[in-house]
Amino acid sequence: MPLLRIQTNVTLDQASRSTLAALASQRAAELLGKNESYVMVSVETGLTMLFSGNHRPLAYLELKSAELPAGKTRELSAGLCNLIHAELGIAADRVFIEFADVARGMWGWNNTTLER
């Protein structure tokens, strides 16, 4: 179950947040080669955030997934930075992404865990 969390200081209305969430869900599933029915996305906008001493538009993303391929993090970074730039106009050098490979037994879902 991939989880993509997007936090930004850019303010979006509800419709724009929903659109971003839908596009991010599709992109995460595509980049990870996973079925979108398992992808969860959280979008938080209008936050007070500072980077490099200023409040220019920026974003912080977290991508967590069981079996996250460490060898694909550069590709994942490029794909997610491109999405954020296309949808929010934020330059890639103002986007930070934290990748986390979560053990299957550490994801709870449907009264159990993802451990096989």
JORA-V914519 format. One record per helix or strand of 3 or more residues. SS is the DSSP state (A for helix, B for strand). FROM is the first residue (numbers start at 1). TO is the last residue. If there is no record, write none. Layout:
BEGIN
{{SS	FROM	TO} {SS	FROM	TO}}
END
This chain:
BEGIN
{{B	3	8} {A	14	32} {A	36	38} {B	40	44} {B	59	65} {A	70	88} {A	92	94} {B	95	101} {A	104	106}}
END
